[in-house]
Amino acid sequence: MNHGLGITGKDAARVHELLLRGTLVSGASRFRWAGWDADREAIESALVTFPDPDPRRPFSPERCFRAALRAPGRRIEIAREAGQRKPLFRRSTFWETLMGVVASSETRYVDYSYRERADCYSAVLSLAGLERLRASAGLVKYTTLQQQIRQINLETVDLFVTR
């Protein structure tokens, strides 16, 4: 259902149309089923069980599970696990640096993502924040990520937070 809600949102009419059509394309995956004319009241009662966007929710770094560093036409995904790797003889991790940069930025609520099952936030990177990320890029486990962080002119960070 999360794939469907990722496309339709909590719009009962659009969910009904999707169920009637019997096909859904999500990324490289195609889902098919025998379409059916679902009861709209049943759809609406099912949609009530899913969370609503809540712009009043403050950003919670301890519940953040993924970040996406963004530049024009580029997106670098960093899972918390990859960013929390602690190299030998180092005191901090890239993830700690990233959360510190985000804490010093204005973080705004964007929306709730049904596909990700998470609240989405965005923060604009300052020049000083970008330099801090570049300086700590060596803490990231993968050399390709290290190079991208150091070389790409990053502008914003998208953050995904579980409830």
C-alpha positions in Angstrom: 0.0 0.0 0.0 2.9 2.4 0.6 3.9 2.3 -3.0 0.4 3.2 -4.0 0.1 6.0 -1.4 3.5 7.3 -2.6 1.8 8.0 -5.9 -1.8 8.9 -4.9 -1.4 10.4 -1.4 -4.4 10.0 0.9 -6.8 10.9 -1.9 -9.6 8.3 -1.8 -10.6 9.0 -5.5 -7.1 8.5 -6.7 -6.6 5.3 -4.7 -9.9 4.0 -6.1 -8.8 4.7 -9.6 -5.4 2.9 -8.9 -7.2 -0.2 -7.5 -9.6 -0.2 -10.5 -6.7 0.1 -13.0 -4.8 -2.8 -11.5 -1.3 -1.7 -12.3 1.4 0.4 -10.6 4.9 1.4 -11.7 7.3 2.3 -9.0 10.9 2.9 -10.0 12.0 -0.2 -11.9 9.2 -2.3 -10.5 5.8 -3.0 -12.1 3.0 -4.3 -10.0 -0.1 -5.9 -11.5 -3.3 -7.4 -10.1 -6.8 -8.0 -11.1 -8.3 -4.5 -10.8 -11.5 -4.2 -8.8 -14.1 -1.6 -8.0 -13.3 -1.1 -4.3 -15.9 0.5 -1.9 -15.0 4.1 -1.4 -16.0 4.2 2.2 -13.7 1.2 2.9 -10.9 3.1 1.1 -11.5 6.2 3.2 -11.6 4.2 6.5 -8.3 2.5 5.5 -6.7 5.8 4.7 -7.5 7.2 8.1 -5.1 4.6 9.6 -2.1 6.2 7.8 -0.3 9.2 9.2 -0.9 12.7 8.0 1.8 15.3 7.2 2.5 17.4 10.4 4.5 20.6 9.7 4.6 21.2 13.5 6.8 18.1 14.1 10.3 19.3 15.0 13.3 17.6 13.3 14.6 14.7 15.4 18.2 13.9 14.5 18.1 10.6 16.6 15.3 9.3 14.4 16.8 10.4 11.1 17.7 7.2 9.1 18.8 8.7 5.8 20.0 11.9 4.3 20.2 13.0 0.7 22.8 15.6 -0.2 21.6 17.6 -3.2 23.2 19.7 -5.9 21.6 20.8 -9.2 20.9 17.6 -11.0 22.7 15.4 -8.4 21.6 13.5 -5.3 23.9 11.6 -3.0 22.0 9.2 -0.7 23.7 8.4 2.6 22.1 5.8 5.0 22.7 6.4 8.7 24.7 3.1 8.9 27.1 4.2 6.2 27.5 7.6 7.8 28.0 6.2 11.3 31.0 4.2 10.5 33.8 5.2 12.8 37.3 4.8 11.4 40.0 3.6 13.8 41.5 6.4 16.0 38.7 8.8 15.1 36.5 10.5 17.6 33.5 11.3 15.5 31.6 10.0 12.4 30.4 11.6 9.2 26.8 11.3 10.4 27.6 13.2 13.6 29.2 16.0 11.5 26.2 16.0 9.1 23.7 16.2 12.0 25.8 19.1 13.5 25.7 20.9 10.2 21.9 20.4 10.0 21.5 21.6 13.6 23.2 24.9 12.7 21.0 25.3 9.6 17.3 26.2 9.3 15.6 22.9 8.9 12.1 23.0 7.4 9.4 20.4 7.3 8.6 19.3 3.7 6.0 16.5 3.8 5.2 13.0 4.9 6.4 10.3 2.5 4.3 7.2 2.4 6.8 5.5 0.2 9.6 6.1 2.8 7.3 5.9 5.8 8.9 9.0 7.1 8.6 12.7 7.6 10.8 14.6 5.2 12.8 17.7 6.1 15.1 20.0 4.1 18.0 22.2 5.2 20.0 24.6 3.1 23.8 24.2 3.4 25.8 27.2 4.3 29.3 27.6 2.8 30.8 26.8 6.3 28.5 23.7 6.6 29.6 22.5 3.1 33.2 22.9 4.1 32.7 20.9 7.3 31.1 18.1 5.3 33.9 18.1 2.8 36.5 18.0 5.5 34.8 15.0 7.1 34.2 13.1 3.9 37.1 10.8 4.6 35.0 9.3 7.5 32.5 7.8 5.0 33.1 4.2 4.3 32.9 4.3 0.5 35.5 6.1 -1.5 33.0 7.0 -4.3 30.8 8.8 -1.7 33.9 10.5 -0.3 34.9 11.8 -3.7 31.3 13.0 -4.5 31.0 14.9 -1.2 34.4 16.6 -1.8 33.8 17.5 -5.4 30.1 18.3 -5.9 28.8 21.8 -5.1 26.1 20.6 -2.6 23.3 23.0 -1.8 20.7 21.3 0.4 20.2 18.2 2.6 17.0 16.2 2.5 16.4 14.3 5.7 14.1 11.3 6.4 12.8 10.8 9.9 10.7 7.9 11.2 7.9 8.6 13.6 
